[in-house]
């Protein structure tokens, strides 16, 4: 997962469009806010998504700003997970997301 999101997709230009296979934007943003509530870009995206009928596509640049799985090096997410290593941060976030309601 780390290689796919950080190394492969993370190397693409910011304006690369991202089309997800399923529409989980609102629930993913709700989870993201639970682990990084002070992220201003995330708060703006939540506001934007609530006003949209369609939230696809996104861009790699946007995802880098609000997707916690692409922000595993950020201190805020290290703090939220209690981990320092980005791969461990991602693994913990995945477990948190699995149990998020």
Secondary structure, 3 states (H helix, E strand, C coil): CHHHHHHHHHHCCCCCEECCCCCCHHHHHHHHHHHCCCCHHHHHHHHHHHCCCCCCCEEHHHHHHHCHHHCCCCHHHHHHHCCCCHHHHHHHHHHHHHHCC
